[in-house]
Amino acid sequence: MAIVTKLVKDKAVVIFSKSSCCICHSIKTLICSFGANPTVYELDEHPDGQQIEKELKALGCKPCVPAVFIGQELVGGSNEIMSLHLKGKLVPMLIKERAIWL
């Protein structure tokens, strides 16, 4: 977990993605639509992508992308993010971590 921990440290929102994944694109677009500027790591373009993928799987991400961290805490993948959004809980989480300001 060393690489993932290092990459999410001190960042409000981190998304682990793959550049060819349409679901990843949708999640990035959703989060950006609120005005957030997430740090995005494309695993298929990152030099440690395979190791990061293994660490995400060990954390319980299946599939491993998209994997969204808000406030250095793993929130989950697309199902969890969409569920939070539909329940009206995603924006308050982003505000709490100062990823967006209203």
Secondary structure, DSSP 8 states (H G I E B T S, - for coil): -HHHHHHHTT-SEEEEE-TT-HHHHHHHHHHHHTT---EEEETTTSTTHHHHHHHHHHTT-SS-SSEEEETTEEEESHHHHHHHHHTT-HHHHHHHTTSS--
